[in-house]
Amino acid sequence: MIPRRRTAIAGEVGPTHVRFALIDMDELRLDHFVNFRCGDFTSIEQALASYLRSLPAHPDVLSLAVAGTVDNDRASVLGSGWHFTRRHLESAMSMRHVTLIRDISAMALALPLLEPHEIEQVGGEAPFIDRPKIVMSFGHFLEAATIIPVDDGWMALAGAAGEMSLGGVDADEIELLKHAGADGPMSAGNLLSSEALQKLYLHLLSRKGRVADGDPHDSLATGLAKQDAVAVEASQIFSAWIGRRIGDLALLTGAEGGAYLVSDEGRYGLDVLSPHALRQGFEAGRTGSGLARLPLFLARSTTAVLRGAALAIQFDEDHGGGQPAA
């Protein structure tokens, strides 16, 4: 069993940014927080070395939450080309122990820690504290994970929600989905992304004989700021799609502890969503399913994934070095 240490390093490794913080393992309090651009480094080792030089002491326990895949202690970061293993990092960075976990699993583990100011409830009733919770992330790519209560803590279970197919309910919606996906796969990950939202907006403009104002690759935010009718329509359609998918996942997992929606580092985040359309999509006329009662939350936190990474270290400690479900 790994002996408990007061401090550790927690990291969040994304496609464009990597964040580190010192974690007090007793109180899960963060200190020495930094936010680096991945493009400024050639590897995770280089980014870690830069962070370590800024610290007053060198903790020898590290946990990294990775936007990508974690398989057999090997991690690959989507979008950055970084690859590394737990054993290599332990050797190269003089670490006694390294934990690797998917970022969506770390986010799921952190759900019970979210403070009231970090979440906004969109309909439903109060959640059951000790029941399963689900979190879905969109932006660059779509991910989802569930936490279930085990013993005196939680275990995270993540799959490949982005690879699931997404279909339309009528001919018009199928046509919109095709344009949002731009001939790519009809998967949730492709169709429920920032890129798909932008393509949906441009297509709706073209149907009305209009073109985007300013940069066509980043025009939706401008349209929403002006309350342009087409931008609002695009937001409502996309929000309903997002709501339907997380509603499906909540039904699958029995998420009586609540369904949580977060955004990653994609072009558009939670602020472009319509809460009303999101909730409508979430329930989607599925009377009798119990979805009308389930609470849906928008979660905004810059540190939740780091706190979840710290909890993954605790899982290692309590299970003799075993990995939490990723």
TORDOLO-778941 format. One record per residue (C-alpha): residue in one letter; x, y, z. Coordinates in Angstrom, 2 decimals. Layout:
{rose:a&x:X&y:Y&z:Z}
...
//
This chain:
{rose:m&x:0.00&y:0.00&z:0.00}
{rose:i&x:1.24&y:3.48&z:-0.87}
{rose:p&x:1.96&y:5.47&z:2.32}
{rose:r&x:-0.08&y:8.62&z:2.61}
{rose:r&x:1.71&y:11.86&z:1.86}
{rose:r&x:0.52&y:15.33&z:2.69}
{rose:t&x:1.18&y:16.84&z:-0.74}
{rose:a&x:1.17&y:15.61&z:-4.31}
{rose:i&x:1.18&y:17.12&z:-7.78}
{rose:a&x:-2.06&y:16.93&z:-9.75}
{rose:g&x:-2.13&y:17.67&z:-13.45}
{rose:e&x:-4.73&y:18.08&z:-16.18}
{rose:v&x:-3.31&y:17.37&z:-19.63}
{rose:g&x:-5.51&y:18.62&z:-22.46}
{rose:p&x:-5.10&y:19.09&z:-26.21}
{rose:t&x:-4.04&y:22.74&z:-25.89}
{rose:h&x:-3.23&y:23.37&z:-22.22}
{rose:v&x:-1.68&y:21.52&z:-19.29}
{rose:r&x:-2.45&y:22.58&z:-15.72}
{rose:f&x:-0.59&y:21.65&z:-12.56}
{rose:a&x:-1.19&y:22.28&z:-8.88}
{rose:l&x:0.12&y:21.17&z:-5.53}
{rose:i&x:-2.58&y:19.24&z:-3.68}
{rose:d&x:-2.95&y:18.94&z:0.07}
{rose:m&x:-4.09&y:15.32&z:0.23}
{rose:d&x:-5.86&y:15.76&z:3.56}
{rose:e&x:-8.01&y:18.74&z:2.59}
{rose:l&x:-7.79&y:18.60&z:-1.23}
{rose:r&x:-6.64&y:22.20&z:-1.17}
{rose:l&x:-4.81&y:23.53&z:-4.25}
{rose:d&x:-1.70&y:25.71&z:-4.27}
{rose:h&x:0.90&y:26.79&z:-6.85}
{rose:f&x:-1.61&y:26.50&z:-9.71}
{rose:v&x:-0.22&y:27.05&z:-13.23}
{rose:n&x:-1.75&y:26.89&z:-16.70}
{rose:f&x:0.75&y:26.15&z:-19.50}
{rose:r&x:0.21&y:26.04&z:-23.26}
{rose:c&x:1.08&y:22.61&z:-24.66}
{rose:g&x:2.60&y:24.30&z:-27.68}
{rose:d&x:5.34&y:25.79&z:-25.49}
{rose:f&x:6.70&y:22.30&z:-24.69}
{rose:t&x:7.72&y:19.26&z:-26.67}
{rose:s&x:6.62&y:16.72&z:-24.07}
{rose:i&x:4.84&y:16.27&z:-20.77}
{rose:e&x:8.24&y:15.67&z:-19.17}
{rose:q&x:9.43&y:19.11&z:-20.26}
{rose:a&x:6.27&y:20.77&z:-18.93}
{rose:l&x:6.59&y:18.91&z:-15.62}
{rose:a&x:10.25&y:19.87&z:-15.29}
{rose:s&x:9.37&y:23.53&z:-15.77}
{rose:y&x:6.68&y:23.27&z:-13.09}
{rose:l&x:8.92&y:21.45&z:-10.65}
{rose:r&x:11.55&y:24.20&z:-10.91}
{rose:s&x:8.94&y:26.66&z:-9.62}
{rose:l&x:8.16&y:24.66&z:-6.46}
{rose:p&x:9.76&y:25.12&z:-3.06}
{rose:a&x:9.94&y:21.33&z:-2.66}
{rose:h&x:9.71&y:18.29&z:-4.94}
{rose:p&x:6.72&y:16.04&z:-4.12}
{rose:d&x:7.25&y:12.46&z:-5.26}
{rose:v&x:3.62&y:11.55&z:-5.95}
{rose:l&x:1.95&y:12.65&z:-9.19}
{rose:s&x:-1.51&y:12.16&z:-10.70}
{rose:l&x:-2.29&y:13.17&z:-14.29}
{rose:a&x:-5.82&y:13.45&z:-15.68}
{rose:v&x:-5.47&y:12.97&z:-19.43}
{rose:a&x:-7.73&y:14.15&z:-22.24}
{rose:g&x:-7.34&y:11.06&z:-24.37}
{rose:t&x:-6.78&y:7.40&z:-23.65}
{rose:v&x:-5.31&y:5.63&z:-20.64}
{rose:d&x:-4.68&y:1.94&z:-21.28}
{rose:n&x:-2.45&y:-0.37&z:-19.26}
{rose:d&x:-0.64&y:2.55&z:-17.64}
{rose:r&x:0.03&y:4.14&z:-21.04}
{rose:a&x:-1.50&y:7.52&z:-21.89}
{rose:s&x:-2.05&y:9.26&z:-25.22}
{rose:v&x:-3.21&y:12.88&z:-25.29}
{rose:l&x:-5.65&y:13.69&z:-28.08}
{rose:g&x:-4.68&y:16.66&z:-30.21}
{rose:s&x:-1.14&y:17.12&z:-28.88}
{rose:g&x:0.68&y:13.97&z:-29.94}
{rose:w&x:2.03&y:13.41&z:-26.42}
{rose:h&x:2.46&y:9.81&z:-25.26}
{rose:f&x:3.86&y:8.58&z:-21.96}
{rose:t&x:3.73&y:5.74&z:-19.47}
{rose:r&x:3.45&y:5.67&z:-15.71}
{rose:r&x:6.73&y:3.83&z:-15.25}
{rose:h&x:8.63&y:6.18&z:-17.56}
{rose:l&x:7.38&y:9.24&z:-15.69}
{rose:e&x:8.28&y:7.67&z:-12.35}
{rose:s&x:11.83&y:7.17&z:-13.58}
{rose:a&x:12.29&y:10.37&z:-15.59}
{rose:m&x:10.74&y:12.71&z:-13.01}
{rose:s&x:12.02&y:10.94&z:-9.86}
{rose:m&x:8.52&y:10.11&z:-8.68}
{rose:r&x:7.77&y:7.41&z:-6.15}
{rose:h&x:4.33&y:6.88&z:-7.66}
{rose:v&x:2.41&y:8.17&z:-10.69}
{rose:t&x:-1.33&y:7.74&z:-11.25}
{rose:l&x:-2.82&y:8.11&z:-14.73}
{rose:i&x:-6.56&y:8.61&z:-15.22}
{rose:r&x:-8.79&y:9.93&z:-17.99}
{rose:d&x:-9.86&y:13.51&z:-17.44}
{rose:i&x:-13.55&y:12.64&z:-17.68}
{rose:s&x:-13.09&y:10.04&z:-14.92}
{rose:a&x:-11.32&y:12.62&z:-12.76}
{rose:m&x:-14.16&y:15.07&z:-13.40}
{rose:a&x:-16.67&y:12.41&z:-12.37}
{rose:l&x:-14.81&y:11.70&z:-9.13}
{rose:a&x:-14.91&y:15.42&z:-8.31}
{rose:l&x:-18.69&y:15.77&z:-8.70}
{rose:p&x:-19.46&y:15.28&z:-4.97}
{rose:l&x:-16.92&y:18.03&z:-4.19}
{rose:l&x:-18.47&y:20.74&z:-6.37}
{rose:e&x:-19.53&y:23.82&z:-4.44}
{rose:p&x:-22.89&y:25.56&z:-5.00}
{rose:h&x:-21.20&y:28.44&z:-6.84}
{rose:e&x:-19.68&y:25.96&z:-9.32}
{rose:i&x:-22.97&y:24.50&z:-10.54}
{rose:e&x:-26.22&y:25.77&z:-12.03}
{rose:q&x:-29.28&y:23.53&z:-11.84}
{rose:v&x:-31.46&y:23.35&z:-14.96}
{rose:g&x:-34.75&y:21.82&z:-13.87}
{rose:g&x:-35.56&y:18.66&z:-11.98}
{rose:e&x:-35.69&y:18.08&z:-8.25}
{rose:a&x:-32.97&y:17.78&z:-5.62}
{rose:p&x:-30.49&y:14.96&z:-6.30}
{rose:f&x:-30.09&y:11.90&z:-4.12}
{rose:i&x:-26.69&y:12.34&z:-2.47}
{rose:d&x:-25.62&y:8.68&z:-2.48}
{rose:r&x:-26.91&y:7.61&z:-5.91}
{rose:p&x:-25.02&y:7.35&z:-9.24}
{rose:k&x:-24.10&y:10.58&z:-10.97}
{rose:i&x:-23.18&y:11.08&z:-14.62}
{rose:v&x:-21.09&y:13.78&z:-16.26}
{rose:m&x:-20.82&y:14.52&z:-19.99}
{rose:s&x:-18.22&y:16.80&z:-21.55}
{rose:f&x:-18.38&y:18.39&z:-24.99}
{rose:g&x:-16.19&y:20.75&z:-26.98}
{rose:h&x:-13.24&y:19.20&z:-28.79}
{rose:f&x:-14.77&y:15.75&z:-28.33}
{rose:l&x:-17.56&y:14.17&z:-26.33}
{rose:e&x:-16.89&y:12.05&z:-23.26}
{rose:a&x:-19.00&y:10.75&z:-20.39}
{rose:a&x:-18.43&y:8.97&z:-17.10}
{rose:t&x:-20.52&y:7.72&z:-14.21}
{rose:i&x:-19.62&y:7.50&z:-10.54}
{rose:i&x:-21.19&y:4.89&z:-8.33}
{rose:p&x:-20.95&y:4.67&z:-4.53}
{rose:v&x:-18.58&y:1.98&z:-3.25}
{rose:d&x:-17.76&y:1.39&z:0.43}
{rose:d&x:-17.09&y:4.89&z:1.80}
{rose:g&x:-16.21&y:6.54&z:-1.52}
{rose:w&x:-16.90&y:6.56&z:-5.25}
{rose:m&x:-15.72&y:4.66&z:-8.31}
{rose:a&x:-15.64&y:6.21&z:-11.80}
{rose:l&x:-16.72&y:4.24&z:-14.87}
{rose:a&x:-16.08&y:5.74&z:-18.30}
{rose:g&x:-16.74&y:4.34&z:-21.75}
{rose:a&x:-16.61&y:5.74&z:-25.26}
{rose:a&x:-19.76&y:7.85&z:-25.40}
{rose:g&x:-18.41&y:9.88&z:-28.31}
{rose:e&x:-18.42&y:6.80&z:-30.54}
{rose:m&x:-22.14&y:6.22&z:-30.06}
{rose:s&x:-24.32&y:7.06&z:-33.07}
{rose:l&x:-26.64&y:10.05&z:-33.10}
{rose:g&x:-29.73&y:10.08&z:-35.30}
{rose:g&x:-32.40&y:12.60&z:-36.19}
{rose:v&x:-36.08&y:12.45&z:-35.31}
{rose:d&x:-37.36&y:13.78&z:-38.67}
{rose:a&x:-36.13&y:14.58&z:-42.18}
{rose:d&x:-35.25&y:18.19&z:-41.38}
{rose:e&x:-33.19&y:17.24&z:-38.35}
{rose:i&x:-31.38&y:14.53&z:-40.30}
{rose:e&x:-30.46&y:17.14&z:-42.89}
{rose:l&x:-29.17&y:19.51&z:-40.19}
{rose:l&x:-27.14&y:16.73&z:-38.59}
{rose:k&x:-25.52&y:15.91&z:-41.94}
{rose:h&x:-24.44&y:19.53&z:-42.38}
{rose:a&x:-23.23&y:19.77&z:-38.79}
{rose:g&x:-21.15&y:16.64&z:-39.30}
{rose:a&x:-19.90&y:17.79&z:-42.72}
{rose:d&x:-19.77&y:14.24&z:-44.16}
{rose:g&x:-17.97&y:12.92&z:-41.09}
{rose:p&x:-19.22&y:10.00&z:-39.01}
{rose:m&x:-22.73&y:10.29&z:-37.58}
{rose:s&x:-21.33&y:9.85&z:-34.10}
{rose:a&x:-22.13&y:11.84&z:-30.98}
{rose:g&x:-18.51&y:12.93&z:-30.71}
{rose:n&x:-18.52&y:14.41&z:-34.22}
{rose:l&x:-21.99&y:15.95&z:-34.09}
{rose:l&x:-21.94&y:17.34&z:-30.54}
{rose:s&x:-18.75&y:19.37&z:-30.83}
{rose:s&x:-17.87&y:23.04&z:-31.10}
{rose:e&x:-16.98&y:22.53&z:-34.75}
{rose:a&x:-20.37&y:20.96&z:-35.46}
{rose:l&x:-22.17&y:23.83&z:-33.74}
{rose:q&x:-20.34&y:26.35&z:-35.91}
{rose:k&x:-21.15&y:24.37&z:-39.08}
{rose:l&x:-24.79&y:24.15&z:-38.04}
{rose:y&x:-24.93&y:27.93&z:-37.62}
{rose:l&x:-23.32&y:28.58&z:-41.02}
{rose:h&x:-25.77&y:26.17&z:-42.68}
{rose:l&x:-28.79&y:27.85&z:-41.08}
{rose:l&x:-27.46&y:31.21&z:-42.31}
{rose:s&x:-27.05&y:29.87&z:-45.84}
{rose:r&x:-30.64&y:28.57&z:-45.85}
{rose:k&x:-31.73&y:32.16&z:-45.26}
{rose:g&x:-29.38&y:33.56&z:-47.92}
{rose:r&x:-27.03&y:35.12&z:-45.38}
{rose:v&x:-23.33&y:34.88&z:-44.61}
{rose:a&x:-21.57&y:35.11&z:-41.28}
{rose:d&x:-20.44&y:38.44&z:-39.89}
{rose:g&x:-16.70&y:38.65&z:-39.33}
{rose:d&x:-14.62&y:35.49&z:-39.11}
{rose:p&x:-16.80&y:32.65&z:-40.46}
{rose:h&x:-14.96&y:30.19&z:-38.20}
{rose:d&x:-15.86&y:32.00&z:-34.99}
{rose:s&x:-19.03&y:33.93&z:-35.78}
{rose:l&x:-21.63&y:32.23&z:-33.60}
{rose:a&x:-20.50&y:34.01&z:-30.44}
{rose:t&x:-20.86&y:37.34&z:-32.23}
{rose:g&x:-24.34&y:36.41&z:-33.41}
{rose:l&x:-25.42&y:35.34&z:-29.94}
{rose:a&x:-24.06&y:38.55&z:-28.42}
{rose:k&x:-26.26&y:40.47&z:-30.87}
{rose:q&x:-29.21&y:38.12&z:-30.19}
{rose:d&x:-29.33&y:37.35&z:-33.90}
{rose:a&x:-32.31&y:35.07&z:-34.59}
{rose:v&x:-30.30&y:32.52&z:-36.57}
{rose:a&x:-27.60&y:32.29&z:-33.91}
{rose:v&x:-30.27&y:31.78&z:-31.25}
{rose:e&x:-31.90&y:29.07&z:-33.39}
{rose:a&x:-28.58&y:27.29&z:-33.82}
{rose:s&x:-28.00&y:27.41&z:-30.07}
{rose:q&x:-31.45&y:26.02&z:-29.32}
{rose:i&x:-31.15&y:23.15&z:-31.81}
{rose:f&x:-27.69&y:22.20&z:-30.61}
{rose:s&x:-28.72&y:22.49&z:-26.95}
{rose:a&x:-31.62&y:20.11&z:-27.57}
{rose:w&x:-29.22&y:17.61&z:-29.17}
{rose:i&x:-26.88&y:17.86&z:-26.18}
{rose:g&x:-29.81&y:17.49&z:-23.79}
{rose:r&x:-31.11&y:14.38&z:-25.57}
{rose:r&x:-27.75&y:12.67&z:-25.38}
{rose:i&x:-27.11&y:13.33&z:-21.70}
{rose:g&x:-30.72&y:12.36&z:-21.02}
{rose:d&x:-30.09&y:9.03&z:-22.78}
{rose:l&x:-27.00&y:8.48&z:-20.64}
{rose:a&x:-28.88&y:9.38&z:-17.46}
{rose:l&x:-31.54&y:6.79&z:-18.34}
{rose:l&x:-28.85&y:4.19&z:-19.01}
{rose:t&x:-27.02&y:4.75&z:-15.72}
{rose:g&x:-29.95&y:5.55&z:-13.43}
{rose:a&x:-28.27&y:8.81&z:-12.47}
{rose:e&x:-30.52&y:9.74&z:-9.56}
{rose:g&x:-27.59&y:11.69&z:-8.10}
{rose:g&x:-27.81&y:14.12&z:-11.01}
{rose:a&x:-26.59&y:14.62&z:-14.57}
{rose:y&x:-23.75&y:17.11&z:-15.02}
{rose:l&x:-22.69&y:18.85&z:-18.21}
{rose:v&x:-19.22&y:20.37&z:-18.60}
{rose:s&x:-17.24&y:21.76&z:-21.54}
{rose:d&x:-13.60&y:21.23&z:-22.37}
{rose:e&x:-11.28&y:23.57&z:-24.26}
{rose:g&x:-13.35&y:23.67&z:-27.44}
{rose:r&x:-14.25&y:26.88&z:-29.22}
{rose:y&x:-17.65&y:27.11&z:-27.57}
{rose:g&x:-18.63&y:26.18&z:-24.04}
{rose:l&x:-21.62&y:26.17&z:-21.72}
{rose:d&x:-22.39&y:29.85&z:-22.30}
{rose:v&x:-23.60&y:29.21&z:-25.85}
{rose:l&x:-26.23&y:26.73&z:-24.70}
{rose:s&x:-29.90&y:27.53&z:-24.16}
{rose:p&x:-30.90&y:26.16&z:-20.72}
{rose:h&x:-34.56&y:25.90&z:-21.77}
{rose:a&x:-33.80&y:23.95&z:-24.96}
{rose:l&x:-31.27&y:21.84&z:-23.07}
{rose:r&x:-33.88&y:20.80&z:-20.52}
{rose:q&x:-36.45&y:20.13&z:-23.25}
{rose:g&x:-34.00&y:17.87&z:-25.02}
{rose:f&x:-33.10&y:16.17&z:-21.74}
{rose:e&x:-36.68&y:15.13&z:-21.12}
{rose:a&x:-37.61&y:14.89&z:-24.84}
{rose:g&x:-41.19&y:13.84&z:-24.16}
{rose:r&x:-40.07&y:10.63&z:-22.44}
{rose:t&x:-42.90&y:10.62&z:-19.93}
{rose:g&x:-42.82&y:7.88&z:-17.36}
{rose:s&x:-39.04&y:7.55&z:-17.61}
{rose:g&x:-38.31&y:9.57&z:-14.48}
{rose:l&x:-36.22&y:12.12&z:-16.37}
{rose:a&x:-38.59&y:14.94&z:-15.44}
{rose:r&x:-37.50&y:14.49&z:-11.82}
{rose:l&x:-33.75&y:14.07&z:-12.42}
{rose:p&x:-31.73&y:17.25&z:-11.90}
{rose:l&x:-29.47&y:18.52&z:-14.68}
{rose:f&x:-26.50&y:20.70&z:-13.76}
{rose:l&x:-24.17&y:22.96&z:-15.69}
{rose:a&x:-20.81&y:22.63&z:-13.95}
{rose:r&x:-18.22&y:25.40&z:-14.21}
{rose:s&x:-14.99&y:24.75&z:-12.36}
{rose:t&x:-11.37&y:25.35&z:-13.28}
{rose:t&x:-10.08&y:23.00&z:-10.60}
{rose:a&x:-12.53&y:20.07&z:-10.48}
{rose:v&x:-10.43&y:17.79&z:-12.70}
{rose:l&x:-7.34&y:18.49&z:-10.58}
{rose:r&x:-9.28&y:17.60&z:-7.42}
{rose:g&x:-10.51&y:14.44&z:-9.12}
{rose:a&x:-6.93&y:13.54&z:-10.01}
{rose:a&x:-6.04&y:13.88&z:-6.32}
{rose:l&x:-8.91&y:11.55&z:-5.40}
{rose:a&x:-7.48&y:9.01&z:-7.85}
{rose:i&x:-4.29&y:9.03&z:-5.76}
{rose:q&x:-6.38&y:8.25&z:-2.69}
{rose:f&x:-7.95&y:5.34&z:-4.58}
{rose:d&x:-4.43&y:4.04&z:-5.25}
{rose:e&x:-3.56&y:4.36&z:-1.57}
{rose:d&x:-6.69&y:2.54&z:-0.45}
{rose:h&x:-6.33&y:-0.27&z:-3.00}
{rose:g&x:-2.64&y:-1.03&z:-2.79}
{rose:g&x:-1.61&y:0.85&z:-5.92}
{rose:g&x:-4.49&y:-0.34&z:-8.11}
{rose:q&x:-5.90&y:2.05&z:-10.68}
{rose:p&x:-9.36&y:3.59&z:-10.40}
{rose:a&x:-11.76&y:2.70&z:-13.18}
{rose:a&x:-10.84&y:4.97&z:-16.06}
//
